[in-house]
Amino acid sequence: MSDRLTRFLGDTPGRTALKLLVASFVVGVIMAAFNWYPEDILYMIRDFAVNLWETGFAALGRFGTYLALGAGVVIPVFIVMRLLNLRK
């Protein structure tokens, strides 16, 4: 059982606990320096997803506008060129 646990943790349970304790302290100090809290991180992730969603649809709207503007020039030119090629 101990061998399976060591293999799962990647090290002995005591050393793994010590590493997690040190990492938790360092992350806690960094988060306190930036005045971040766990719920703030969740809100940041949520806000990022919402902004990405809204920006993505705004980009699609701009794509449609660009497509319509370009089609307003390209399609008539294409039709005129095809009509001119029919006479040959």
PDB file with one MODEL, atoms N, CA, C and O in Angstrom:
MODEL        1
ATOM      1  N   MET A   1       0.822  -1.193   0.000  1.00  0.00           N
ATOM      2  CA  MET A   1       0.000   0.000   0.000  1.00  0.00           C
ATOM      3  C   MET A   1       0.863   1.252   0.000  1.00  0.00           C
ATOM      4  O   MET A   1       0.565   2.211  -0.712  1.00  0.00           O
ATOM      5  N   SER A   2       1.925   1.252   0.789  1.00  0.00           N
ATOM      6  CA  SER A   2       2.804   2.408   0.885  1.00  0.00           C
ATOM      7  C   SER A   2       3.494   2.667  -0.455  1.00  0.00           C
ATOM      8  O   SER A   2       3.701   3.818  -0.839  1.00  0.00           O
ATOM      9  N   ASP A   3       3.848   1.595  -1.163  1.00  0.00           N
ATOM     10  CA  ASP A   3       4.510   1.738  -2.461  1.00  0.00           C
ATOM     11  C   ASP A   3       3.560   2.378  -3.472  1.00  0.00           C
ATOM     12  O   ASP A   3       3.979   3.216  -4.272  1.00  0.00           O
ATOM     13  N   ARG A   4       2.294   1.993  -3.441  1.00  0.00           N
ATOM     14  CA  ARG A   4       1.310   2.586  -4.367  1.00  0.00           C
ATOM     15  C   ARG A   4       1.098   4.064  -4.055  1.00  0.00           C
ATOM     16  O   ARG A   4       0.995   4.889  -4.962  1.00  0.00           O
ATOM     17  N   LEU A   5       1.033   4.392  -2.761  1.00  0.00           N
ATOM     18  CA  LEU A   5       0.850   5.774  -2.351  1.00  0.00           C
ATOM     19  C   LEU A   5       2.044   6.626  -2.765  1.00  0.00           C
ATOM     20  O   LEU A   5       1.874   7.738  -3.266  1.00  0.00           O
ATOM     21  N   THR A   6       3.238   6.112  -2.560  1.00  0.00           N
ATOM     22  CA  THR A   6       4.452   6.824  -2.953  1.00  0.00           C
ATOM     23  C   THR A   6       4.485   7.025  -4.461  1.00  0.00           C
ATOM     24  O   THR A   6       4.862   8.097  -4.934  1.00  0.00           O
ATOM     25  N   ARG A   7       4.099   6.022  -5.209  1.00  0.00           N
ATOM     26  CA  ARG A   7       4.064   6.137  -6.659  1.00  0.00           C
ATOM     27  C   ARG A   7       3.022   7.174  -7.090  1.00  0.00           C
ATOM     28  O   ARG A   7       3.265   7.956  -8.010  1.00  0.00           O
ATOM     29  N   PHE A   8       1.866   7.178  -6.426  1.00  0.00           N
ATOM     30  CA  PHE A   8       0.812   8.142  -6.756  1.00  0.00           C
ATOM     31  C   PHE A   8       1.256   9.574  -6.451  1.00  0.00           C
ATOM     32  O   PHE A   8       1.042  10.481  -7.256  1.00  0.00           O
ATOM     33  N   LEU A   9       1.874   9.770  -5.288  1.00  0.00           N
ATOM     34  CA  LEU A   9       2.284  11.115  -4.881  1.00  0.00           C
ATOM     35  C   LEU A   9       3.555  11.580  -5.574  1.00  0.00           C
ATOM     36  O   LEU A   9       3.805  12.783  -5.652  1.00  0.00           O
ATOM     37  N   GLY A  10       4.352  10.668  -6.071  1.00  0.00           N
ATOM     38  CA  GLY A  10       5.603  11.026  -6.726  1.00  0.00           C
ATOM     39  C   GLY A  10       6.768  11.126  -5.761  1.00  0.00           C
ATOM     40  O   GLY A  10       7.904  11.334  -6.187  1.00  0.00           O
ATOM     41  N   ASP A  11       6.511  10.985  -4.484  1.00  0.00           N
ATOM     42  CA  ASP A  11       7.531  11.038  -3.441  1.00  0.00           C
ATOM     43  C   ASP A  11       6.905  10.459  -2.177  1.00  0.00           C
ATOM     44  O   ASP A  11       5.747  10.042  -2.192  1.00  0.00           O
ATOM     45  N   THR A  12       7.650  10.431  -1.105  1.00  0.00           N
ATOM     46  CA  THR A  12       7.094   9.924   0.144  1.00  0.00           C
ATOM     47  C   THR A  12       6.011  10.877   0.638  1.00  0.00           C
ATOM     48  O   THR A  12       6.052  12.067   0.324  1.00  0.00           O
ATOM     49  N   PRO A  13       5.057  10.385   1.392  1.00  0.00           N
ATOM     50  CA  PRO A  13       3.986  11.256   1.876  1.00  0.00           C
ATOM     51  C   PRO A  13       4.485  12.454   2.679  1.00  0.00           C
ATOM     52  O   PRO A  13       3.949  13.553   2.534  1.00  0.00           O
ATOM     53  N   GLY A  14       5.492  12.267   3.515  1.00  0.00           N
ATOM     54  CA  GLY A  14       6.031  13.367   4.319  1.00  0.00           C
ATOM     55  C   GLY A  14       6.654  14.454   3.462  1.00  0.00           C
ATOM     56  O   GLY A  14       6.406  15.640   3.676  1.00  0.00           O
ATOM     57  N   ARG A  15       7.461  14.053   2.495  1.00  0.00           N
ATOM     58  CA  ARG A  15       8.107  15.043   1.617  1.00  0.00           C
ATOM     59  C   ARG A  15       7.075  15.743   0.742  1.00  0.00           C
ATOM     60  O   ARG A  15       7.188  16.942   0.485  1.00  0.00           O
ATOM     61  N   THR A  16       6.074  15.004   0.284  1.00  0.00           N
ATOM     62  CA  THR A  16       5.017  15.606  -0.520  1.00  0.00           C
ATOM     63  C   THR A  16       4.245  16.634   0.297  1.00  0.00           C
ATOM     64  O   THR A  16       3.926  17.714  -0.202  1.00  0.00           O
ATOM     65  N   ALA A  17       3.945  16.302   1.550  1.00  0.00           N
ATOM     66  CA  ALA A  17       3.236  17.245   2.424  1.00  0.00           C
ATOM     67  C   ALA A  17       4.076  18.498   2.649  1.00  0.00           C
ATOM     68  O   ALA A  17       3.536  19.605   2.649  1.00  0.00           O
ATOM     69  N   LEU A  18       5.386  18.345   2.841  1.00  0.00           N
ATOM     70  CA  LEU A  18       6.276  19.488   3.045  1.00  0.00           C
ATOM     71  C   LEU A  18       6.318  20.366   1.788  1.00  0.00           C
ATOM     72  O   LEU A  18       6.259  21.591   1.886  1.00  0.00           O
ATOM     73  N   LYS A  19       6.419  19.748   0.618  1.00  0.00           N
ATOM     74  CA  LYS A  19       6.419  20.508  -0.635  1.00  0.00           C
ATOM     75  C   LYS A  19       5.116  21.277  -0.816  1.00  0.00           C
ATOM     76  O   LYS A  19       5.130  22.441  -1.217  1.00  0.00           O
ATOM     77  N   LEU A  20       3.989  20.628  -0.520  1.00  0.00           N
ATOM     78  CA  LEU A  20       2.693  21.292  -0.639  1.00  0.00           C
ATOM     79  C   LEU A  20       2.570  22.439   0.359  1.00  0.00           C
ATOM     80  O   LEU A  20       1.984  23.473   0.038  1.00  0.00           O
ATOM     81  N   LEU A  21       3.111  22.273   1.556  1.00  0.00           N
ATOM     82  CA  LEU A  21       3.084  23.317   2.565  1.00  0.00           C
ATOM     83  C   LEU A  21       3.887  24.534   2.109  1.00  0.00           C
ATOM     84  O   LEU A  21       3.419  25.666   2.239  1.00  0.00           O
ATOM     85  N   VAL A  22       5.073  24.316   1.584  1.00  0.00           N
ATOM     86  CA  VAL A  22       5.918  25.417   1.106  1.00  0.00           C
ATOM     87  C   VAL A  22       5.270  26.108  -0.094  1.00  0.00           C
ATOM     88  O   VAL A  22       5.241  27.337  -0.159  1.00  0.00           O
ATOM     89  N   ALA A  23       4.756  25.332  -1.037  1.00  0.00           N
ATOM     90  CA  ALA A  23       4.114  25.914  -2.211  1.00  0.00           C
ATOM     91  C   ALA A  23       2.881  26.715  -1.809  1.00  0.00           C
ATOM     92  O   ALA A  23       2.637  27.788  -2.361  1.00  0.00           O
ATOM     93  N   SER A  24       2.095  26.207  -0.850  1.00  0.00           N
ATOM     94  CA  SER A  24       0.911  26.922  -0.385  1.00  0.00           C
ATOM     95  C   SER A  24       1.295  28.234   0.267  1.00  0.00           C
ATOM     96  O   SER A  24       0.619  29.244   0.069  1.00  0.00           O
ATOM     97  N   PHE A  25       2.369  28.237   1.040  1.00  0.00           N
ATOM     98  CA  PHE A  25       2.824  29.474   1.690  1.00  0.00           C
ATOM     99  C   PHE A  25       3.267  30.492   0.650  1.00  0.00           C
ATOM    100  O   PHE A  25       2.900  31.663   0.742  1.00  0.00           O
ATOM    101  N   VAL A  26       4.051  30.068  -0.340  1.00  0.00           N
ATOM    102  CA  VAL A  26       4.545  30.990  -1.375  1.00  0.00           C
ATOM    103  C   VAL A  26       3.384  31.568  -2.178  1.00  0.00           C
ATOM    104  O   VAL A  26       3.336  32.774  -2.422  1.00  0.00           O
ATOM    105  N   VAL A  27       2.462  30.725  -2.584  1.00  0.00           N
ATOM    106  CA  VAL A  27       1.298  31.196  -3.337  1.00  0.00           C
ATOM    107  C   VAL A  27       0.452  32.128  -2.479  1.00  0.00           C
ATOM    108  O   VAL A  27      -0.074  33.121  -2.981  1.00  0.00           O
ATOM    109  N   GLY A  28       0.314  31.821  -1.192  1.00  0.00           N
ATOM    110  CA  GLY A  28      -0.433  32.682  -0.287  1.00  0.00           C
ATOM    111  C   GLY A  28       0.197  34.064  -0.155  1.00  0.00           C
ATOM    112  O   GLY A  28      -0.515  35.068  -0.135  1.00  0.00           O
ATOM    113  N   VAL A  29       1.521  34.127  -0.067  1.00  0.00           N
ATOM    114  CA  VAL A  29       2.220  35.410   0.018  1.00  0.00           C
ATOM    115  C   VAL A  29       2.022  36.215  -1.262  1.00  0.00           C
ATOM    116  O   VAL A  29       1.765  37.418  -1.207  1.00  0.00           O
ATOM    117  N   ILE A  30       2.141  35.557  -2.411  1.00  0.00           N
ATOM    118  CA  ILE A  30       1.954  36.244  -3.696  1.00  0.00           C
ATOM    119  C   ILE A  30       0.527  36.754  -3.828  1.00  0.00           C
ATOM    120  O   ILE A  30       0.307  37.886  -4.258  1.00  0.00           O
ATOM    121  N   MET A  31      -0.440  35.927  -3.462  1.00  0.00           N
ATOM    122  CA  MET A  31      -1.840  36.345  -3.561  1.00  0.00           C
ATOM    123  C   MET A  31      -2.133  37.494  -2.601  1.00  0.00           C
ATOM    124  O   MET A  31      -2.887  38.403  -2.949  1.00  0.00           O
ATOM    125  N   ALA A  32      -1.556  37.475  -1.408  1.00  0.00           N
ATOM    126  CA  ALA A  32      -1.755  38.564  -0.459  1.00  0.00           C
ATOM    127  C   ALA A  32      -1.119  39.851  -0.978  1.00  0.00           C
ATOM    128  O   ALA A  32      -1.659  40.936  -0.764  1.00  0.00           O
ATOM    129  N   ALA A  33       0.034  39.742  -1.663  1.00  0.00           N
ATOM    130  CA  ALA A  33       0.693  40.922  -2.210  1.00  0.00           C
ATOM    131  C   ALA A  33      -0.155  41.578  -3.285  1.00  0.00           C
ATOM    132  O   ALA A  33      -0.172  42.805  -3.393  1.00  0.00           O
ATOM    133  N   PHE A  34      -0.857  40.790  -4.079  1.00  0.00           N
ATOM    134  CA  PHE A  34      -1.726  41.325  -5.128  1.00  0.00           C
ATOM    135  C   PHE A  34      -3.162  41.547  -4.638  1.00  0.00           C
ATOM    136  O   PHE A  34      -4.028  41.972  -5.403  1.00  0.00           O
ATOM    137  N   ASN A  35      -3.403  41.255  -3.352  1.00  0.00           N
ATOM    138  CA  ASN A  35      -4.730  41.403  -2.754  1.00  0.00           C
ATOM    139  C   ASN A  35      -5.775  40.567  -3.495  1.00  0.00           C
ATOM    140  O   ASN A  35      -6.893  41.020  -3.739  1.00  0.00           O
ATOM    141  N   TRP A  36      -5.388  39.336  -3.847  1.00  0.00           N
ATOM    142  CA  TRP A  36      -6.275  38.395  -4.514  1.00  0.00           C
ATOM    143  C   TRP A  36      -6.799  37.391  -3.503  1.00  0.00           C
ATOM    144  O   TRP A  36      -6.112  37.037  -2.545  1.00  0.00           O
ATOM    145  N   TYR A  37      -7.997  36.949  -3.723  1.00  0.00           N
ATOM    146  CA  TYR A  37      -8.600  35.904  -2.912  1.00  0.00           C
ATOM    147  C   TYR A  37      -9.152  34.852  -3.859  1.00  0.00           C
ATOM    148  O   TYR A  37      -9.395  35.152  -5.028  1.00  0.00           O
ATOM    149  N   PRO A  38      -9.359  33.617  -3.386  1.00  0.00           N
ATOM    150  CA  PRO A  38      -9.813  32.558  -4.287  1.00  0.00           C
ATOM    151  C   PRO A  38     -11.075  32.917  -5.066  1.00  0.00           C
ATOM    152  O   PRO A  38     -11.181  32.579  -6.245  1.00  0.00           O
ATOM    153  N   GLU A  39     -12.034  33.595  -4.434  1.00  0.00           N
ATOM    154  CA  GLU A  39     -13.244  33.950  -5.169  1.00  0.00           C
ATOM    155  C   GLU A  39     -12.954  34.997  -6.242  1.00  0.00           C
ATOM    156  O   GLU A  39     -13.638  35.043  -7.264  1.00  0.00           O
ATOM    157  N   ASP A  40     -11.929  35.847  -6.010  1.00  0.00           N
ATOM    158  CA  ASP A  40     -11.543  36.818  -7.034  1.00  0.00           C
ATOM    159  C   ASP A  40     -11.030  36.115  -8.287  1.00  0.00           C
ATOM    160  O   ASP A  40     -11.297  36.545  -9.409  1.00  0.00           O
ATOM    161  N   ILE A  41     -10.295  35.034  -8.077  1.00  0.00           N
ATOM    162  CA  ILE A  41      -9.782  34.276  -9.218  1.00  0.00           C
ATOM    163  C   ILE A  41     -10.937  33.657  -9.988  1.00  0.00           C
ATOM    164  O   ILE A  41     -10.930  33.649 -11.219  1.00  0.00           O
ATOM    165  N   LEU A  42     -11.922  33.142  -9.277  1.00  0.00           N
ATOM    166  CA  LEU A  42     -13.092  32.583  -9.959  1.00  0.00           C
ATOM    167  C   LEU A  42     -13.831  33.667 -10.736  1.00  0.00           C
ATOM    168  O   LEU A  42     -14.278  33.432 -11.859  1.00  0.00           O
ATOM    169  N   TYR A  43     -13.962  34.859 -10.142  1.00  0.00           N
ATOM    170  CA  TYR A  43     -14.617  35.968 -10.844  1.00  0.00           C
ATOM    171  C   TYR A  43     -13.809  36.396 -12.068  1.00  0.00           C
ATOM    172  O   TYR A  43     -14.379  36.722 -13.109  1.00  0.00           O
ATOM    173  N   MET A  44     -12.480  36.394 -11.940  1.00  0.00           N
ATOM    174  CA  MET A  44     -11.640  36.754 -13.087  1.00  0.00           C
ATOM    175  C   MET A  44     -11.816  35.752 -14.226  1.00  0.00           C
ATOM    176  O   MET A  44     -11.887  36.140 -15.392  1.00  0.00           O
ATOM    177  N   ILE A  45     -11.886  34.474 -13.889  1.00  0.00           N
ATOM    178  CA  ILE A  45     -12.080  33.442 -14.915  1.00  0.00           C
ATOM    179  C   ILE A  45     -13.441  33.617 -15.573  1.00  0.00           C
ATOM    180  O   ILE A  45     -13.564  33.522 -16.795  1.00  0.00           O
ATOM    181  N   ARG A  46     -14.465  33.874 -14.757  1.00  0.00           N
ATOM    182  CA  ARG A  46     -15.809  34.088 -15.301  1.00  0.00           C
ATOM    183  C   ARG A  46     -15.848  35.325 -16.195  1.00  0.00           C
ATOM    184  O   ARG A  46     -16.407  35.279 -17.291  1.00  0.00           O
ATOM    185  N   ASP A  47     -15.255  36.435 -15.732  1.00  0.00           N
ATOM    186  CA  ASP A  47     -15.239  37.659 -16.528  1.00  0.00           C
ATOM    187  C   ASP A  47     -14.462  37.467 -17.830  1.00  0.00           C
ATOM    188  O   ASP A  47     -14.843  38.001 -18.872  1.00  0.00           O
ATOM    189  N   PHE A  48     -13.375  36.704 -17.764  1.00  0.00           N
ATOM    190  CA  PHE A  48     -12.599  36.417 -18.974  1.00  0.00           C
ATOM    191  C   PHE A  48     -13.448  35.650 -19.985  1.00  0.00           C
ATOM    192  O   PHE A  48     -13.435  35.963 -21.175  1.00  0.00           O
ATOM    193  N   ALA A  49     -14.182  34.649 -19.511  1.00  0.00           N
ATOM    194  CA  ALA A  49     -15.024  33.854 -20.411  1.00  0.00           C
ATOM    195  C   ALA A  49     -16.139  34.711 -21.012  1.00  0.00           C
ATOM    196  O   ALA A  49     -16.443  34.593 -22.199  1.00  0.00           O
ATOM    197  N   VAL A  50     -16.751  35.577 -20.190  1.00  0.00           N
ATOM    198  CA  VAL A  50     -17.819  36.443 -20.693  1.00  0.00           C
ATOM    199  C   VAL A  50     -17.277  37.426 -21.721  1.00  0.00           C
ATOM    200  O   VAL A  50     -17.888  37.631 -22.769  1.00  0.00           O
ATOM    201  N   ASN A  51     -16.128  38.037 -21.423  1.00  0.00           N
ATOM    202  CA  ASN A  51     -15.525  38.979 -22.373  1.00  0.00           C
ATOM    203  C   ASN A  51     -15.121  38.280 -23.664  1.00  0.00           C
ATOM    204  O   ASN A  51     -15.287  38.834 -24.751  1.00  0.00           O
ATOM    205  N   LEU A  52     -14.597  37.080 -23.549  1.00  0.00           N
ATOM    206  CA  LEU A  52     -14.232  36.317 -24.742  1.00  0.00           C
ATOM    207  C   LEU A  52     -15.469  36.004 -25.565  1.00  0.00           C
ATOM    208  O   LEU A  52     -15.437  36.098 -26.792  1.00  0.00           O
ATOM    209  N   TRP A  53     -16.555  35.636 -24.909  1.00  0.00           N
ATOM    210  CA  TRP A  53     -17.820  35.335 -25.587  1.00  0.00           C
ATOM    211  C   TRP A  53     -18.326  36.570 -26.329  1.00  0.00           C
ATOM    212  O   TRP A  53     -18.685  36.495 -27.504  1.00  0.00           O
ATOM    213  N   GLU A  54     -18.352  37.710 -25.630  1.00  0.00           N
ATOM    214  CA  GLU A  54     -18.860  38.933 -26.241  1.00  0.00           C
ATOM    215  C   GLU A  54     -17.945  39.429 -27.348  1.00  0.00           C
ATOM    216  O   GLU A  54     -18.422  39.851 -28.402  1.00  0.00           O
ATOM    217  N   THR A  55     -16.658  39.385 -27.126  1.00  0.00           N
ATOM    218  CA  THR A  55     -15.709  39.834 -28.136  1.00  0.00           C
ATOM    219  C   THR A  55     -15.742  38.920 -29.348  1.00  0.00           C
ATOM    220  O   THR A  55     -15.596  39.377 -30.481  1.00  0.00           O
ATOM    221  N   GLY A  56     -15.933  37.630 -29.109  1.00  0.00           N
ATOM    222  CA  GLY A  56     -15.999  36.681 -30.218  1.00  0.00           C
ATOM    223  C   GLY A  56     -17.158  36.993 -31.141  1.00  0.00           C
ATOM    224  O   GLY A  56     -17.004  36.962 -32.362  1.00  0.00           O
ATOM    225  N   PHE A  57     -18.322  37.295 -30.572  1.00  0.00           N
ATOM    226  CA  PHE A  57     -19.469  37.632 -31.406  1.00  0.00           C
ATOM    227  C   PHE A  57     -19.293  38.991 -32.067  1.00  0.00           C
ATOM    228  O   PHE A  57     -19.765  39.207 -33.183  1.00  0.00           O
ATOM    229  N   ALA A  58     -18.617  39.906 -31.385  1.00  0.00           N
ATOM    230  CA  ALA A  58     -18.338  41.204 -32.005  1.00  0.00           C
ATOM    231  C   ALA A  58     -17.404  41.011 -33.205  1.00  0.00           C
ATOM    232  O   ALA A  58     -17.565  41.667 -34.234  1.00  0.00           O
ATOM    233  N   ALA A  59     -16.438  40.114 -33.067  1.00  0.00           N
ATOM    234  CA  ALA A  59     -15.523  39.830 -34.172  1.00  0.00           C
ATOM    235  C   ALA A  59     -16.277  39.193 -35.331  1.00  0.00           C
ATOM    236  O   ALA A  59     -16.003  39.496 -36.493  1.00  0.00           O
ATOM    237  N   LEU A  60     -17.222  38.312 -35.024  1.00  0.00           N
ATOM    238  CA  LEU A  60     -18.020  37.716 -36.092  1.00  0.00           C
ATOM    239  C   LEU A  60     -18.867  38.768 -36.790  1.00  0.00           C
ATOM    240  O   LEU A  60     -19.052  38.712 -38.006  1.00  0.00           O
ATOM    241  N   GLY A  61     -19.384  39.729 -36.027  1.00  0.00           N
ATOM    242  CA  GLY A  61     -20.146  40.817 -36.623  1.00  0.00           C
ATOM    243  C   GLY A  61     -19.289  41.655 -37.550  1.00  0.00           C
ATOM    244  O   GLY A  61     -19.728  42.032 -38.636  1.00  0.00           O
ATOM    245  N   ARG A  62     -18.055  41.950 -37.124  1.00  0.00           N
ATOM    246  CA  ARG A  62     -17.129  42.698 -37.992  1.00  0.00           C
ATOM    247  C   ARG A  62     -16.787  41.879 -39.233  1.00  0.00           C
ATOM    248  O   ARG A  62     -16.659  42.433 -40.324  1.00  0.00           O
ATOM    249  N   PHE A  63     -16.638  40.567 -39.074  1.00  0.00           N
ATOM    250  CA  PHE A  63     -16.344  39.701 -40.210  1.00  0.00           C
ATOM    251  C   PHE A  63     -17.471  39.784 -41.232  1.00  0.00           C
ATOM    252  O   PHE A  63     -17.226  39.883 -42.434  1.00  0.00           O
ATOM    253  N   GLY A  64     -18.698  39.743 -40.745  1.00  0.00           N
ATOM    254  CA  GLY A  64     -19.849  39.860 -41.648  1.00  0.00           C
ATOM    255  C   GLY A  64     -19.885  41.205 -42.355  1.00  0.00           C
ATOM    256  O   GLY A  64     -20.213  41.277 -43.539  1.00  0.00           O
ATOM    257  N   THR A  65     -19.549  42.273 -41.636  1.00  0.00           N
ATOM    258  CA  THR A  65     -19.509  43.608 -42.243  1.00  0.00           C
ATOM    259  C   THR A  65     -18.449  43.665 -43.326  1.00  0.00           C
ATOM    260  O   THR A  65     -18.706  44.158 -44.424  1.00  0.00           O
ATOM    261  N   TYR A  66     -17.262  43.166 -43.026  1.00  0.00           N
ATOM    262  CA  TYR A  66     -16.185  43.149 -44.017  1.00  0.00           C
ATOM    263  C   TYR A  66     -16.567  42.306 -45.225  1.00  0.00           C
ATOM    264  O   TYR A  66     -16.270  42.667 -46.364  1.00  0.00           O
ATOM    265  N   LEU A  67     -17.225  41.185 -44.972  1.00  0.00           N
ATOM    266  CA  LEU A  67     -17.655  40.309 -46.052  1.00  0.00           C
ATOM    267  C   LEU A  67     -18.654  41.024 -46.956  1.00  0.00           C
ATOM    268  O   LEU A  67     -18.548  40.947 -48.180  1.00  0.00           O
ATOM    269  N   ALA A  68     -19.624  41.719 -46.362  1.00  0.00           N
ATOM    270  CA  ALA A  68     -20.629  42.432 -47.157  1.00  0.00           C
ATOM    271  C   ALA A  68     -20.003  43.585 -47.939  1.00  0.00           C
ATOM    272  O   ALA A  68     -20.360  43.808 -49.095  1.00  0.00           O
ATOM    273  N   LEU A  69     -19.080  44.317 -47.326  1.00  0.00           N
ATOM    274  CA  LEU A  69     -18.416  45.418 -48.031  1.00  0.00           C
ATOM    275  C   LEU A  69     -17.616  44.898 -49.221  1.00  0.00           C
ATOM    276  O   LEU A  69     -17.679  45.454 -50.317  1.00  0.00           O
ATOM    277  N   GLY A  70     -16.868  43.830 -48.993  1.00  0.00           N
ATOM    278  CA  GLY A  70     -16.074  43.258 -50.076  1.00  0.00           C
ATOM    279  C   GLY A  70     -16.941  42.670 -51.176  1.00  0.00           C
ATOM    280  O   GLY A  70     -16.629  42.809 -52.358  1.00  0.00           O
ATOM    281  N   ALA A  71     -18.026  42.016 -50.792  1.00  0.00           N
ATOM    282  CA  ALA A  71     -18.923  41.413 -51.782  1.00  0.00           C
ATOM    283  C   ALA A  71     -19.585  42.487 -52.627  1.00  0.00           C
ATOM    284  O   ALA A  71     -19.885  42.258 -53.799  1.00  0.00           O
ATOM    285  N   GLY A  72     -19.817  43.658 -52.046  1.00  0.00           N
ATOM    286  CA  GLY A  72     -20.416  44.759 -52.806  1.00  0.00           C
ATOM    287  C   GLY A  72     -19.543  45.215 -53.961  1.00  0.00           C
ATOM    288  O   GLY A  72     -20.048  45.799 -54.920  1.00  0.00           O
ATOM    289  N   VAL A  73     -18.264  44.964 -53.893  1.00  0.00           N
ATOM    290  CA  VAL A  73     -17.349  45.325 -54.979  1.00  0.00           C
ATOM    291  C   VAL A  73     -16.999  44.101 -55.822  1.00  0.00           C
ATOM    292  O   VAL A  73     -17.029  44.165 -57.051  1.00  0.00           O
ATOM    293  N   VAL A  74     -16.674  43.003 -55.177  1.00  0.00           N
ATOM    294  CA  VAL A  74     -16.168  41.826 -55.884  1.00  0.00           C
ATOM    295  C   VAL A  74     -17.227  41.191 -56.774  1.00  0.00           C
ATOM    296  O   VAL A  74     -16.926  40.844 -57.916  1.00  0.00           O
ATOM    297  N   ILE A  75     -18.439  41.027 -56.299  1.00  0.00           N
ATOM    298  CA  ILE A  75     -19.470  40.336 -57.084  1.00  0.00           C
ATOM    299  C   ILE A  75     -19.843  41.109 -58.348  1.00  0.00           C
ATOM    300  O   ILE A  75     -19.931  40.493 -59.410  1.00  0.00           O
ATOM    301  N   PRO A  76     -20.069  42.435 -58.294  1.00  0.00           N
ATOM    302  CA  PRO A  76     -20.333  43.143 -59.553  1.00  0.00           C
ATOM    303  C   PRO A  76     -19.157  43.078 -60.536  1.00  0.00           C
ATOM    304  O   PRO A  76     -19.361  42.923 -61.741  1.00  0.00           O
ATOM    305  N   VAL A  77     -17.937  43.196 -60.025  1.00  0.00           N
ATOM    306  CA  VAL A  77     -16.763  43.091 -60.907  1.00  0.00           C
ATOM    307  C   VAL A  77     -16.706  41.700 -61.526  1.00  0.00           C
ATOM    308  O   VAL A  77     -16.406  41.573 -62.713  1.00  0.00           O
ATOM    309  N   PHE A  78     -16.984  40.664 -60.757  1.00  0.00           N
ATOM    310  CA  PHE A  78     -16.990  39.301 -61.265  1.00  0.00           C
ATOM    311  C   PHE A  78     -18.036  39.149 -62.371  1.00  0.00           C
ATOM    312  O   PHE A  78     -17.757  38.567 -63.419  1.00  0.00           O
ATOM    313  N   ILE A  79     -19.231  39.670 -62.134  1.00  0.00           N
ATOM    314  CA  ILE A  79     -20.303  39.557 -63.133  1.00  0.00           C
ATOM    315  C   ILE A  79     -19.923  40.286 -64.409  1.00  0.00           C
ATOM    316  O   ILE A  79     -20.125  39.758 -65.502  1.00  0.00           O
ATOM    317  N   VAL A  80     -19.370  41.499 -64.291  1.00  0.00           N
ATOM    318  CA  VAL A  80     -18.956  42.259 -65.476  1.00  0.00           C
ATOM    319  C   VAL A  80     -17.862  41.504 -66.224  1.00  0.00           C
ATOM    320  O   VAL A  80     -17.906  41.426 -67.452  1.00  0.00           O
ATOM    321  N   MET A  81     -16.899  40.957 -65.527  1.00  0.00           N
ATOM    322  CA  MET A  81     -15.821  40.213 -66.197  1.00  0.00           C
ATOM    323  C   MET A  81     -16.369  38.980 -66.907  1.00  0.00           C
ATOM    324  O   MET A  81     -15.935  38.666 -68.015  1.00  0.00           O
ATOM    325  N   ARG A  82     -17.322  38.270 -66.283  1.00  0.00           N
ATOM    326  CA  ARG A  82     -17.916  37.106 -66.924  1.00  0.00           C
ATOM    327  C   ARG A  82     -18.703  37.507 -68.162  1.00  0.00           C
ATOM    328  O   ARG A  82     -18.659  36.809 -69.175  1.00  0.00           O
ATOM    329  N   LEU A  83     -19.424  38.626 -68.095  1.00  0.00           N
ATOM    330  CA  LEU A  83     -20.184  39.093 -69.257  1.00  0.00           C
ATOM    331  C   LEU A  83     -19.251  39.508 -70.386  1.00  0.00           C
ATOM    332  O   LEU A  83     -19.554  39.262 -71.554  1.00  0.00           O
ATOM    333  N   LEU A  84     -18.123  40.133 -70.062  1.00  0.00           N
ATOM    334  CA  LEU A  84     -17.146  40.519 -71.086  1.00  0.00           C
ATOM    335  C   LEU A  84     -16.497  39.291 -71.709  1.00  0.00           C
ATOM    336  O   LEU A  84     -16.166  39.310 -72.894  1.00  0.00           O
ATOM    337  N   ASN A  85     -16.308  38.231 -70.940  1.00  0.00           N
ATOM    338  CA  ASN A  85     -15.710  36.994 -71.470  1.00  0.00           C
ATOM    339  C   ASN A  85     -16.678  36.220 -72.338  1.00  0.00           C
ATOM    340  O   ASN A  85     -16.244  35.410 -73.157  1.00  0.00           O
ATOM    341  N   LEU A  86     -17.981  36.439 -72.189  1.00  0.00           N
ATOM    342  CA  LEU A  86     -18.959  35.748 -73.016  1.00  0.00           C
ATOM    343  C   LEU A  86     -18.890  36.212 -74.469  1.00  0.00           C
ATOM    344  O   LEU A  86     -19.201  35.433 -75.370  1.00  0.00           O
ATOM    345  N   ARG A  87     -18.493  37.455 -74.720  1.00  0.00           N
ATOM    346  CA  ARG A  87     -18.433  37.985 -76.079  1.00  0.00           C
ATOM    347  C   ARG A  87     -17.281  37.382 -76.868  1.00  0.00           C
ATOM    348  O   ARG A  87     -17.301  37.424 -78.098  1.00  0.00           O
ATOM    349  N   LYS A  88     -16.319  36.846 -76.226  1.00  0.00           N
ATOM    350  CA  LYS A  88     -15.142  36.306 -76.934  1.00  0.00           C
ATOM    351  C   LYS A  88     -15.394  34.962 -77.501  1.00  0.00           C
ATOM    352  O   LYS A  88     -14.507  34.378 -78.122  1.00  0.00           O
TER     353      LYS A  88
ENDMDL
END
